[in-house]
């Protein structure tokens, strides 16, 4: 029987990629196994050590990173368990962000976990070069919540949120920061028949100059928490993910998968692990240069592509991802 301590971001509003991943995996694992969720900001507290000591986990699972803090926290918590309980738990890192600090590369041998779960081929190669054991595990999507709606429902949702019923709505969801490449959206908004809607994550501070740039160009920017965020996908006509900077997103952007679950056409850069798990076509367009964006949008507006993006991500339901995670745990414990 697994006893799993999950370290992640468990703050109140589940409105950002790493938070969603920690939330869904904790909820699903808790259905079958004892789970101790630990908020990432509490990892060095004495109270946490007492909880972990009483819980006696045989797996410590860190959702986030890689960072020097995440590796040290895993090692420290596992060592503490070994000292107090006499058993050294297995350590698992779900490496969601592509960057690895230079200091960590030098200290990798000291702090490496038992396994690193990776998404992109690039990250997999990097961790293997650092002498770490890896396993490919994508993130998931809530296919019950994020789903297509009828044309009538789409109109009603637009009325609910005060948006033009007849406009072609292009959506982007996530942090409003320079490293997201959002300036390309200002070009799209020059077309008066297109409404560009940017929903800013509340988990990260916005960069005011980026907001000003978008709004001056006519884009709508909303910076607040939406408990029914799926409705904003459902009322849209197209999702655009223009990120090029490796630090601009987790390697497998949840917003892209959520848009596809709603069967929206998606235009995206070849970011992170997206080309590894998703094949272009049926409404999914990969672009090598953001300058290709305008022509792709016109192609979609013409109604030429038959959009079947939802069926491309059905295998990545959170249940399937959780089952794959459990298989990794079983391999670690020799079950």
C-alpha positions in Angstrom: 0.0 0.0 0.0 1.3 3.4 -1.0 1.5 6.2 1.6 2.1 9.3 -0.5 3.2 12.7 0.8 2.5 15.2 -2.0 4.4 18.5 -1.9 2.8 21.1 -4.2 1.1 24.5 -4.4 -2.2 24.0 -2.5 -3.2 27.6 -2.1 -6.9 28.3 -2.3 -7.5 29.3 -5.9 -6.9 26.6 -8.4 -6.2 28.9 -11.3 -2.7 28.0 -12.6 -1.0 25.0 -14.2 1.1 23.6 -11.3 -1.8 24.2 -8.8 -4.2 22.3 -11.1 -1.8 19.4 -11.4 -1.3 19.1 -7.7 -5.1 19.4 -7.1 -6.2 16.7 -9.6 -3.5 14.2 -8.7 -4.1 14.6 -5.0 -7.9 14.2 -5.4 -7.5 11.1 -7.6 -4.8 9.4 -5.5 -6.8 10.0 -2.3 -9.6 7.8 -3.7 -7.4 4.7 -3.2 -4.4 5.6 -1.1 -3.5 7.5 2.1 -2.3 10.9 0.9 -0.7 13.7 2.9 -0.8 17.0 0.9 1.8 19.5 1.9 1.8 23.1 0.8 5.2 24.0 -0.8 5.6 27.0 1.5 5.5 24.7 4.5 8.2 22.3 3.5 10.8 23.6 6.0 8.5 24.0 9.0 8.7 21.9 12.1 4.9 21.3 12.0 5.4 19.6 8.6 8.1 17.4 10.0 5.8 16.3 12.7 3.0 15.5 10.2 5.4 13.6 8.0 6.8 11.6 10.9 3.3 10.6 12.0 2.2 9.8 8.4 5.2 7.6 7.6 5.1 8.0 3.8 6.9 5.5 1.6 6.7 7.9 -1.4 7.4 11.6 -1.4 6.1 13.2 -4.5 7.0 16.8 -5.4 4.8 18.5 -8.0 6.8 21.4 -9.5 10.2 22.5 -10.3 12.9 21.6 -11.1 14.6 24.0 -8.8 17.3 23.7 -6.2 14.7 24.1 -3.5 12.5 21.3 -4.9 15.5 18.8 -5.0 16.7 19.8 -1.5 13.2 19.6 -0.1 12.8 16.1 -1.4 16.1 14.9 -0.1 15.7 16.6 3.3 12.2 15.3 3.9 13.2 11.7 2.9 16.2 11.9 5.1 14.1 13.1 8.0 11.7 10.2 7.5 14.6 7.7 7.4 16.0 9.1 10.7 12.7 9.1 12.5 11.0 6.0 11.1 14.0 3.8 10.0 12.6 3.6 6.5 13.8 5.7 3.5 10.9 6.7 1.3 11.2 6.8 -2.5 11.4 10.3 -3.9 9.6 11.4 -7.1 9.8 14.8 -8.8 7.3 15.9 -11.4 9.5 18.2 -13.4 7.1 20.6 -15.0 9.3 23.5 -15.9 12.1 23.2 -18.5 14.8 25.3 -16.8 17.4 23.7 -14.5 19.5 26.1 -12.4 23.3 25.9 -12.9 23.8 25.2 -9.2 21.6 22.2 -9.4 23.6 20.8 -12.3 26.6 20.9 -10.1 24.8 19.3 -7.1 22.7 16.8 -9.0 24.5 13.8 -7.7 23.9 14.9 -4.1 20.2 15.6 -4.4 18.9 13.5 -7.2 15.5 11.8 -6.6 14.7 8.2 -7.3 12.9 9.2 -10.5 12.2 12.4 -12.4 8.9 12.5 -14.4 9.4 14.5 -17.6 7.4 15.7 -20.6 9.7 16.9 -23.4 12.4 14.9 -25.1 14.8 17.8 -24.4 14.2 17.6 -20.7 14.4 13.9 -20.7 17.9 14.0 -22.3 19.0 16.8 -19.9 18.1 14.8 -16.8 19.7 11.6 -18.1 22.9 13.5 -18.7 22.8 14.5 -15.1 22.7 10.9 -14.1 19.0 10.8 -13.1 16.4 8.1 -13.8 13.5 9.5 -15.9 10.0 8.4 -16.9 7.8 10.1 -19.4 4.5 11.3 -17.9 2.3 14.0 -19.5 -0.1 16.2 -17.6 -3.8 15.7 -17.9 -7.0 17.5 -18.6 -10.5 17.4 -17.0 -12.5 16.1 -19.9 -15.8 16.2 -18.0 -15.5 19.9 -17.2 -13.9 21.1 -20.4 -16.1 19.9 -23.2 -17.8 21.3 -26.4 -21.1 23.2 -26.2 -23.8 23.9 -28.8 -23.9 27.1 -30.8 -26.8 28.3 -28.8 -25.0 27.7 -25.5 -22.0 29.6 -26.9 -24.2 32.6 -27.6 -25.7 32.5 -24.1 -22.2 32.4 -22.5 -21.2 35.4 -24.5 -24.3 37.3 -23.3 -23.4 36.2 -19.7 -19.9 37.7 -20.0 -20.9 40.8 -22.0 -19.1 39.8 -25.2 -20.1 40.3 -28.8 -22.3 37.4 -30.0 -21.2 37.8 -33.6 -17.5 38.4 -33.1 -14.8 35.8 -33.8 -13.3 35.4 -30.4 -9.6 34.5 -30.0 -8.7 33.4 -26.5 -5.4 33.2 -24.5 -5.2 32.2 -20.9 -2.2 32.5 -18.6 0.3 34.9 -17.0 0.4 38.3 -18.7 4.1 38.7 -19.0 6.7 39.6 -21.6 8.0 36.0 -21.9 4.6 34.9 -23.2 5.0 36.5 -26.6 1.7 38.3 -26.3 2.6 41.2 -28.5 1.5 39.2 -31.5 -2.1 39.4 -30.2 -2.0 43.1 -30.9 -1.7 42.5 -34.6 -4.7 40.1 -34.5 -6.9 42.7 -32.8 -6.4 45.2 -35.7 -9.1 43.1 -37.5 -12.3 44.7 -36.2 -14.2 41.4 -36.8 -11.9 39.7 -34.3 -12.2 40.0 -30.5 -9.0 39.1 -28.6 -9.7 38.0 -25.1 -6.8 37.5 -22.7 -7.6 36.0 -19.3 -4.7 36.7 -16.9 -3.7 34.2 -14.2 -4.2 35.6 -10.7 -1.4 33.4 -9.3 1.4 35.4 -10.8 1.7 39.2 -10.9 0.9 40.8 -14.2 3.4 43.1 -15.9 1.5 46.4 -16.3 3.3 47.5 -19.5 2.1 44.3 -21.2 -1.5 44.9 -20.1 -1.3 48.5 -21.4 0.1 47.3 -24.7 -2.7 44.8 -25.2 -5.5 47.1 -24.1 -4.3 50.0 -26.3 -4.4 47.6 -29.3 -8.1 46.8 -28.5 -7.6 43.5 -26.7 -9.8 42.7 -23.7 -7.7 41.8 -20.7 -9.5 40.2 -17.6 -7.4 39.8 -14.4 -9.6 38.1 -11.9 -10.4 34.6 -10.8 -13.0 32.7 -12.8 -14.4 29.6 -11.0 -16.0 28.6 -14.3 -13.0 29.1 -16.5 -14.2 26.4 -18.8 -17.0 28.7 -20.0 -14.5 31.1 -21.4 -13.1 28.4 -23.6 -16.5 27.3 -24.6 -17.6 30.8 -25.7 -14.5 31.3 -27.8 -13.8 30.4 -31.5 -10.0 29.9 -31.4 -7.2 29.4 -28.8 -3.8 30.9 -29.5 -0.6 29.9 -27.6 2.3 32.1 -28.9 4.9 31.3 -26.3 8.5 30.8 -27.5 10.5 31.5 -24.3 11.2 28.3 -22.4 10.5 30.1 -19.1 7.1 31.3 -20.3 5.1 28.1 -19.4 5.3 24.6 -18.0 6.4 22.2 -20.7 2.9 20.9 -21.4 0.6 23.9 -21.2 -2.7 23.0 -19.6 -4.5 25.8 -21.4 -3.8 24.2 -24.7 -5.2 20.9 -23.6 -8.2 22.5 -22.0 -9.0 24.4 -25.2 -8.7 21.2 -27.2 -11.0 19.4 -24.7 -13.6 22.0 -25.6 -12.9 21.1 -29.3 -11.5 24.5 -30.2 -9.1 25.0 -33.0 -5.7 25.8 -31.6 -2.7 27.6 -33.0 0.4 27.1 -31.0 4.2 27.3 -31.3 6.1 24.0 -31.0 6.5 24.6 -27.3 7.9 22.1 -24.9 6.3 18.7 -25.0 3.3 19.7 -27.3 4.9 18.2 -30.5 5.8 15.1 -28.6 2.3 14.1 -27.6 0.1 15.9 -30.2 0.0 15.4 -33.9 -0.8 18.4 -36.1 -4.1 18.5 -38.1 -7.9 18.4 -37.5 -7.8 21.9 -36.1 -4.4 21.9 -34.4 -1.8 24.1 -36.1 1.8 24.3 -35.1 3.7 27.4 -36.2 7.4 27.9 -36.5 7.1 31.7 -36.5 4.5 33.9 -34.9 4.2 35.7 -38.2 2.4 32.7 -39.6 -0.4 33.4 -37.1 -2.5 35.7 -39.2 -2.8 33.4 -42.2 -3.7 30.5 -40.0 -6.4 32.5 -38.3 -7.9 33.4 -41.7 -7.8 29.7 -42.7 -9.8 28.8 -39.6 -12.3 31.6 -40.1 -13.0 30.4 -43.6 -14.2 27.2 -42.0 -11.9 25.0 -44.1 -10.4 22.7 -41.4 -12.6 20.1 -39.8 -12.0 20.6 -36.1 -11.6 17.4 -34.1 -9.1 18.6 -31.4 -11.0 17.0 -28.5 -10.4 13.5 -29.6 -6.7 14.1 -29.7 -6.5 14.6 -26.0 -9.0 12.1 -24.7 -6.3 9.7 -23.7 -4.8 12.4 -21.4 -7.7 12.4 -19.0 -6.6 12.9 -15.4 -7.7 9.4 -14.6 -5.3 7.9 -17.2 -2.5 10.2 -16.1 -3.0 9.1 -12.4 -3.0 5.4 -13.4 0.3 5.9 -15.2 1.7 7.7 -12.1 0.6 4.8 -9.9 2.5 2.4 -12.3 5.6 4.5 -11.7 5.1 4.2 -8.0 4.7 0.4 -8.3 7.9 0.1 -10.2 9.8 2.1 -7.6 8.5 -0.1 -4.7 8.9 -3.3 -6.7 5.2 -4.1 -6.7 
